[in-house]
Amino acid sequence: MALTPLNIWNWGIKNRTGRLKNVSEQALRIALLPRQKVYLSDLGVSCFGAYYTSKELLASGWLHRNGERRVTDLQAAYDPAVADHIYLFPEKDSSEYWVCSLTDRSRQFRGKSMWELWTSQEEQRKATSAAKVAETISKRDLENLVSNTIKNAERSRPTINKQQSKAETVRGIRDNRKQERDAQRAEQTKARQPDNRKPKSDVTYLHGKPDDGAYPDLLDELFGDDE
């Protein structure tokens, strides 16, 4: 049986026992509203992607993780014309309900209908999907650019014989070492040589010039003129 007001009324009339039960108009209205399965989280009760809370829900401690498993299989009634509130049923098969309001996290849906909320959620999903597609395309283009750049660089690089290249490298190292040793030897030889560019200083002897140990010059005595 479809849960329409007329069907429920006819079923009640047909299956009534005793007197009709008096209920408030608000309780009857909420009982006839459509229902949706909701989920508990740290942010509140999640219904259609929006978050709701109430003082009863906060007092219950269901939103806190205390090592115990959270309550599941919860349902809430909602008015499609109003997204500001939902009516959470804390117990299954019970008419008791908690009026839950939108949290600050979902304040953008205040004053809107559930149809507007659904439209906004659908647009958000489409925007997220389009952003992911654009990101995938950009990433693929970047990968292709990097791959083509590497391929072009490899094609433009001259072919080098690996064995020849290694031999040239070793020979270059040896030549550099030889040049360095030759330069060091030249510097050491230059440092040991006297500097003849400096003028010699005149020396004044107090007791005559000392004998330097050289052989005497006898040429004048042998070939000198007779006196």
VMD Tcl script that draws the C-alpha trace (Angstrom):
set ca {
  {0.00 0.00 0.00}
  {1.29 3.43 -0.92}
  {1.68 5.67 2.12}
  {-0.60 8.43 0.88}
  {-2.93 10.27 3.28}
  {-6.03 8.79 1.63}
  {-4.75 5.21 1.70}
  {-3.67 5.53 5.32}
  {-7.06 6.94 6.27}
  {-8.96 4.21 4.48}
  {-6.73 1.55 6.03}
  {-7.32 3.01 9.47}
  {-11.06 3.11 9.00}
  {-11.08 -0.46 7.77}
  {-8.87 -1.87 10.50}
  {-9.84 0.37 13.37}
  {-10.40 -1.06 16.79}
  {-12.13 0.92 19.41}
  {-12.04 4.69 19.10}
  {-9.92 6.75 16.72}
  {-6.74 8.05 18.32}
  {-6.30 11.78 18.52}
  {-2.94 13.07 17.29}
  {-1.62 16.55 16.80}
  {-1.62 18.08 13.37}
  {2.20 18.47 13.47}
  {2.75 14.81 14.41}
  {0.41 13.70 11.62}
  {2.14 15.97 9.09}
  {5.60 14.62 10.00}
  {4.33 11.04 9.89}
  {3.17 11.61 6.32}
  {6.43 13.24 5.10}
  {8.84 11.25 2.92}
  {11.76 9.65 4.70}
  {15.43 9.25 3.92}
  {18.19 7.13 5.42}
  {20.74 9.34 7.18}
  {24.24 8.83 8.56}
  {26.07 10.05 11.65}
  {29.46 11.76 11.41}
  {31.64 14.15 13.39}
  {29.98 17.02 11.50}
  {26.41 16.02 12.32}
  {23.65 14.04 10.64}
  {24.27 13.76 6.91}
  {21.16 13.96 4.75}
  {21.47 14.50 0.97}
  {25.03 15.73 1.51}
  {23.99 18.46 3.99}
  {24.67 18.34 7.73}
  {22.11 18.79 10.51}
  {22.24 18.85 14.30}
  {20.03 19.40 17.34}
  {20.37 19.80 21.09}
  {19.02 16.26 21.61}
  {21.60 14.88 19.19}
  {24.45 16.69 20.94}
  {23.25 15.50 24.34}
  {23.10 11.89 23.14}
  {26.85 11.85 22.44}
  {26.35 10.03 19.15}
  {28.60 12.47 17.30}
  {31.62 11.68 19.49}
  {33.93 8.74 18.90}
  {34.24 7.06 22.30}
  {35.29 3.60 21.16}
  {31.72 2.40 20.75}
  {30.12 1.79 17.39}
  {27.90 4.60 16.23}
  {24.18 4.16 15.83}
  {23.30 3.09 12.30}
  {20.13 2.51 10.29}
  {18.67 5.91 11.17}
  {15.92 7.59 9.21}
  {14.68 11.15 9.01}
  {11.56 12.72 7.58}
  {11.93 15.82 5.41}
  {9.74 18.41 3.77}
  {10.73 18.80 0.09}
  {9.75 22.47 0.25}
  {12.07 23.28 3.18}
  {15.74 22.31 3.50}
  {16.30 24.09 6.83}
  {15.05 21.20 8.99}
  {14.75 17.43 9.04}
  {12.99 15.25 11.59}
  {15.28 12.53 12.93}
  {13.76 9.38 14.43}
  {16.19 8.19 17.15}
  {14.40 4.85 17.57}
  {13.13 2.51 14.94}
  {9.34 2.11 14.67}
  {8.77 5.03 17.01}
  {6.86 8.26 16.53}
  {9.40 10.22 18.60}
  {11.46 12.63 16.53}
  {14.14 15.30 16.95}
  {13.96 18.50 14.93}
  {17.44 18.97 13.42}
  {18.60 22.21 11.80}
  {21.32 22.87 9.23}
  {24.79 23.34 10.69}
  {27.04 26.27 9.81}
  {28.94 23.99 7.45}
  {25.77 23.69 5.31}
  {24.48 27.22 5.86}
  {24.40 27.86 2.08}
  {21.18 25.80 1.95}
  {19.31 27.84 4.54}
  {16.10 29.33 3.16}
  {16.10 26.93 0.21}
  {14.02 23.93 -0.68}
  {15.19 20.35 -0.95}
  {14.81 20.61 -4.73}
  {17.25 23.52 -4.74}
  {19.59 21.55 -2.49}
  {19.49 18.59 -4.88}
  {20.10 20.87 -7.87}
  {23.06 22.50 -6.11}
  {24.52 19.11 -5.19}
  {24.15 17.90 -8.78}
  {25.85 21.02 -10.13}
  {28.66 20.55 -7.62}
  {29.12 16.94 -8.74}
  {29.23 18.02 -12.39}
  {31.75 20.78 -11.62}
  {33.94 18.35 -9.68}
  {33.76 15.81 -12.49}
  {34.63 18.46 -15.10}
  {37.56 19.64 -12.99}
  {38.87 16.08 -12.74}
  {38.57 15.63 -16.51}
  {40.41 18.92 -17.12}
  {43.11 17.91 -14.64}
  {43.53 14.54 -16.36}
  {43.82 16.21 -19.78}
  {46.36 18.74 -18.49}
  {48.39 15.99 -16.84}
  {48.36 13.92 -20.04}
  {49.42 16.95 -22.13}
  {52.27 17.64 -19.73}
  {53.43 14.02 -19.86}
  {53.33 14.10 -23.67}
  {55.32 17.35 -23.72}
  {57.99 15.93 -21.42}
  {58.15 12.69 -23.41}
  {58.46 14.51 -26.76}
  {61.13 16.84 -25.35}
  {63.20 13.88 -24.18}
  {62.80 12.11 -27.53}
  {63.84 15.23 -29.47}
  {66.86 15.70 -27.24}
  {67.91 12.08 -27.75}
  {67.51 12.36 -31.53}
  {69.52 15.60 -31.73}
  {72.36 14.21 -29.61}
  {75.27 12.89 -31.75}
  {75.96 9.18 -31.62}
  {79.07 8.45 -29.56}
  {80.91 5.17 -29.40}
  {80.86 4.26 -25.74}
  {84.23 2.48 -25.86}
  {85.84 5.39 -27.72}
  {84.31 7.92 -25.40}
  {85.70 6.05 -22.37}
  {89.20 5.90 -23.91}
  {89.11 9.61 -24.70}
  {88.09 10.37 -21.15}
  {90.97 8.34 -19.70}
  {93.44 9.93 -22.13}
  {92.21 13.39 -21.21}
  {92.71 12.65 -17.52}
  {96.27 11.46 -18.16}
  {97.10 14.55 -20.25}
  {95.78 16.84 -17.54}
  {97.87 15.07 -14.90}
  {101.01 15.35 -17.08}
  {100.43 19.06 -17.67}
  {99.96 19.61 -13.97}
  {103.21 17.76 -13.11}
  {105.16 19.72 -15.76}
  {103.82 22.98 -14.38}
  {104.83 22.03 -10.83}
  {108.35 21.10 -11.98}
  {108.74 24.38 -13.82}
  {107.70 26.31 -10.73}
  {110.11 24.36 -8.52}
  {113.02 24.88 -10.99}
  {112.30 28.58 -11.20}
  {112.24 28.86 -7.42}
  {115.68 27.22 -7.09}
  {117.39 29.51 -9.63}
  {118.99 32.75 -8.33}
  {117.42 35.98 -9.34}
  {120.10 37.76 -11.46}
  {117.86 40.69 -12.13}
  {118.62 42.25 -8.74}
  {121.69 44.57 -8.80}
  {124.59 43.52 -6.60}
  {125.40 45.77 -3.68}
  {128.89 47.32 -3.30}
  {130.79 45.93 -0.33}
  {133.35 48.04 1.55}
  {136.02 46.00 3.29}
  {137.75 47.36 6.42}
  {140.97 45.40 6.01}
  {141.12 44.94 2.28}
  {139.35 42.52 0.04}
  {139.81 38.96 1.27}
  {141.29 36.30 -0.90}
  {138.48 34.58 -2.74}
  {140.55 31.41 -3.24}
  {140.89 31.84 -7.02}
  {144.14 31.00 -8.85}
  {146.50 34.00 -9.22}
  {146.66 35.66 -12.61}
  {150.32 35.24 -13.79}
  {149.86 36.48 -17.32}
  {151.18 39.93 -16.51}
  {154.27 38.49 -14.92}
  {154.97 36.15 -17.82}
  {154.26 38.53 -20.66}
  {154.56 41.82 -18.95}
  {156.90 44.56 -20.25}
  {160.37 44.81 -18.76}
  {160.90 47.76 -16.56}
}
mol new
graphics top color blue
foreach p $ca { graphics top sphere $p radius 0.5 }
foreach p [lrange $ca 0 end-1] q [lrange $ca 1 end] { graphics top cylinder $p $q radius 0.2 }
display resetview
